[in-house]
Amino acid sequence: MRTILGVLVVILVIAGCAGATGSAAPAGSAPAASTQASASAPSASASASAPAAAPNPSGASGGVAHFTMDGKPATTTVDLVVDGTSVSGTAVTEIGDATDLGKGTHTVRLGCSAQEGDWWAVGGKTDMTTVHGEKPGDWSAVIVRDGSPQLIGIWLGDNPSNASDCEAWLAAIDFADMGLEHFNTVESGTLVHPKMPAS
């Protein structure tokens, strides 16, 4: 945002270009309503030679992904519980290392998931955050494009008034409109989308 994640506002412009201000979802809201809305910037390591994410042998959802975000080491850990059609758990993103004065931890209490082709996301409300400019109570998501390598974007915060519930907020994100240049390559680890029952 400010110094760490400011580039993430760009994804709102891309993901929300078709929408109008005042929409009930992040993809349709203008970034002006939220300098809080964010997604990670491209990593210099996003080349085809980057190591592929290892498959999750257990078939469980969630996992750990290590990547570079805004030139800083970052790790996202997703702990998921799927119960029928509901999702719960946490997504914790740590940005920077012990020597970095701008180090921050962003924790999201998960409550919804969405999938569209190779794209998927888990989202919810920010529970706790030490990332500059972010605050508890905002909508937040981890957005992933499966493939080799896997790509990850962190949508740090969107105004809670933009949607009545988690499902409505996440469902309004148009994954097809997101430019790959706004995502980071997963350098090690992998994230696995929730296994939801067929409807």
Residue, then its C-alpha position, 0 to 999 in steps of 0.5 A: m500500500r503506501t510504501i509496501l503495497g501501493v502497487l496493489v491499488v492497480i489491480l483494483v483498477i484492472a479488476g474493477c474497470a467495468g464497475a462503478t463507484g458504490s458497487a457492492a463488491p471490490a471488482g466494481s468499486a473505484p480505488a478512490a474509495s479505498t487506498q486500502a484495496s490492494a493486490s501484490a505487484p509483479s515479482a522480478s522472478a516471474s520468469a518461466s525459469a522459476p521453480a514450479a510449485a510442488p504438488n500437495p501430496s495429501g490433497a488437503s486445501g490450503g498450504v504455504a507459498h513463498f514469494t517476493m512481493d515489492g522486492k521483499p520476501a513474503t510468505t502466505t500460509v492458508d489454513l482451511v477448513v471446508d464443511g459442506t459448502s462453507v469455508s473457514g480458517t485463516a490466511v496469514t501473509e508475512i512481508g519482509d524479514a527480521t532486518d526490514l523496518g517495513k515488516g508486516t503481518h496481515t491475518v484474514r479470517l476466511g469465510c468464502s471461496a471462489q473459483e473460475g478456471d485456473w483462478w481461485a481465491v479465498g477471502g474474508k475480513t482482516d482480523m489483525t494487521t501490522v501492514h502500514g495503512e491496513k486495518p481490521g474489518d476490511w475485506s481481504a483475499v488471497i488470489v491464486r492462478d494455478g499452473s507451473p509456476q503458480l501465481i499469487g496476489i494478496w488483496l489487502g483491504d477493501n471497504p467493508s461497506n462494498a458488500s453485504d457478505c463475503e460470498a457477494w464480495l468475492a463473487a464480484i471479482d472478475f478473475a479474467d480481467m486481472g493482469l498477470e503482471h500484478f501477481n507474484t510467482v510462487e518460488s517454493g511451496t504451493l496453495v491448494h484451493p478448497k475442495m467444495p462439493a459439486s452443486 
